[in-house]
Amino acid sequence: MASVRPAGLVLGLGIGGFIDGIVLHQLLGWHHMLSGWYPDDLRLNMIGDGAFHALCLVLVIAGVAMLSRAAPHRLGELFGWMIIGWGLFNVVEGLVDHQILGVHHVRPGPHQLGYDIGFLVFGAALIVAGVLIARASAGRS
């Protein structure tokens, strides 16, 4: 029986990236992909956002291709792994882009560290919730 774990992780990474890019970059306008390095170059930041969304699309397409090999009765487990993937996106992106590279922050300005930490905590909570969902669903398969 094919595992839904890899498909769920890849889909979660792609969808988590889309949620981050659409909500934080576009709807709230808190930051763009390269705003920490190029704060005054909107054109370059939009190109960075576009490249980021293209990568997210590649991840989602790859996840769907991987999912096509998994058993359909494992959708609950798949959902759990997608939540884990989303959480992993937040944790990795939050550590690498926000803290290590300083490419951007969740919401630059006053209290930016608080927003960055909140993003990491939310990612960790998603991972925990996803593990619980995946385990519970795998036990029913």
Residue pairs with C-beta under 8 A, 6 or more apart in sequence:
1 71
1 74
2 69
2 70
2 71
3 70
4 67
4 70
4 71
4 74
4 75
4 77
4 78
4 81
5 77
5 81
5 134
6 66
7 63
7 64
7 66
7 67
7 69
7 70
7 78
7 81
8 63
8 77
8 78
8 79
8 80
8 81
8 82
8 84
8 85
8 134
9 63
9 81
9 82
9 84
9 85
9 88
10 59
10 60
10 62
10 63
10 66
10 85
11 59
11 60
11 63
11 64
11 67
11 78
11 81
11 82
11 85
12 63
12 81
12 82
12 83
12 84
12 85
12 86
12 87
12 88
12 89
12 130
13 59
13 63
13 85
13 86
13 88
13 89
14 56
14 57
14 58
14 59
14 60
14 62
14 63
14 85
15 56
15 60
15 82
15 85
15 86
16 85
16 86
16 87
16 88
16 89
16 90
17 52
17 53
17 55
17 56
17 59
17 89
17 93
18 53
18 56
18 60
19 86
20 89
20 90
20 93
21 33
21 49
21 52
21 53
21 56
24 30
24 31
24 106
25 31
25 32
25 33
25 49
26 49
28 107
30 106
30 107
30 108
30 115
31 104
31 105
31 106
31 107
31 108
32 42
32 45
32 46
32 48
32 49
32 104
33 45
33 48
33 49
33 51
33 52
33 103
33 104
34 41
34 44
34 45
34 48
34 103
34 104
35 45
35 103
35 104
35 108
36 97
36 101
36 102
36 103
36 104
36 105
36 108
37 102
37 103
38 44
38 45
67 78
70 78
71 141
73 141
74 137
74 138
74 141
76 133
76 136
76 137
76 140
77 133
77 134
77 137
77 138
77 141
79 133
79 134
79 137
80 130
80 131
80 132
80 133
80 134
80 135
80 136
80 137
80 138
81 130
81 134
82 130
83 126
83 127
83 129
83 130
83 133
83 134
84 126
84 127
84 130
84 131
84 134
85 130
86 123
86 126
86 130
87 122
87 123
87 124
87 125
87 126
87 127
87 128
87 129
87 130
88 123
88 127
89 123
90 119
90 120
90 122
90 123
90 126
91 120
91 123
91 124
91 127
94 106
94 116
94 119
94 120
94 123
95 120
97 103
97 104
98 104
98 105
98 106
98 116
98 119
99 116
105 112
105 115
105 116
106 112
106 115
106 116
106 118
106 119
107 115
